[in-house]
Amino acid sequence: MTKYVLAVVTALLTTNVSAAEITKYVGTERNLDTEINSIYAGASVSAGALTIGTEFTSTATVEENSQFNFSAMEIDVDYELTPNVVLYMDNDYDADFKQEDTVVGAKFKF
């Protein structure tokens, strides 16, 4: 499974298709209740109605002396069926690249 995940990530980060739109981002956040700090980075590739994205998250707590450790990854696929309907699938993986859950659904825009 790890080799498939790495292949998708590599494809997302290195794809240079003129018709595709590539978006990259980084961010940081702090949960005030649990005192967990997070750093995340991701990228997505959009071509027509299809968008494929991935995000990596590292977390740190006070008990860990604020050392960041890889904690999660997600791979998301969105397909714009019409301008008002988007079908999506979100896949979450843990720090060992084991699948935690998959969510499928539809978004309706008004």
N, C-alpha and C positions, 0 to 999 in steps of 0.2 A: 504494500500500500504506500509506503514511504516513497518509493521510486515514482509512483504515479503523481503523488502530491508535488514532489520536487520538479517533475516534468511540467506540470501545470504552472507552477510558480516561475520556472525558467522561461516558459513560453510567454507568460504575462509580462515579465520584466524585460524581455529582449525582443518582443514582437515590434516590427517597424513596418506595418502595413499602411499604405497611404490612405486607405478608406477607413481605417480604425482610429478611434480616439483613445489615447492612453492618459489615464489620470493616476497620479501618484500623490500620496499624502502621508504625513506623520502627525502624531499628537501625543498629548500627555494628559493624565487626569489623576485626581485623588479622591478616594471615597472617604468622606469625613467621618462616617460611622465606624468603618472597619480599619481606618488608617492604612489602607493599601494604596500604594502609588502604582500607576500603570503607564507604560509607554507602548504605543502601537504604531505600526507602519503598514501601509497597504498599497495596492495598485489594482486598477481595473482596466479592461480593454472593452470598448464598445464598438460594434460594427453593425450598423443598421439597427434592428430591433433587439439584438442580443448583447448583453453585458455580462462579462465574467470577471469576478474580482476575488482578491484574496487579502487577508489581513493577519498579521502576526502580533501577538501581545506578550509583553514581559511585565512581570509584577514584582514588587518589593514591599516588605513590611519592616516595621521598626525592629522586630525580633530578628530579622535577617540582616540587620545593620545596613539596610537600604541597598543591598546587593540585588540587582535585577536578574531574574531567572525567567527563561522562556516558559510561558504558561498556557498559551492557547493559539490556535490558528483557525481561521474560518475561510471557506470557499463558498462564494455566492454566485448564483446564476439568475439573471432576470431576462425575461422575454416580453417585450411590449407587443401584446396581441393587437391592440388598437391604441389610439392616443389616450384612451380613458381606462384601459385594462392592462395590468402588468401581472404576468405569472412569474413566480419566483421559487427558488429552492436555496435554502441556507444550510450548509454543512459545517458543523463544529467539531474540532479535534482537540484533544488534550495535549499536554507537553510531550507525550510519547508518540504523537501522531496517530493515536487510536480514536476512532470516530466516537463522539459522545452522542450527538443527535443530528437529525435531519428534519427540517421544517419546510413544508411546501405550502403555498398559498397563492392568493390573488389579491391585488390592490385595485381598488376602484377609485378613480379620480372624478371629482365633481366640479 
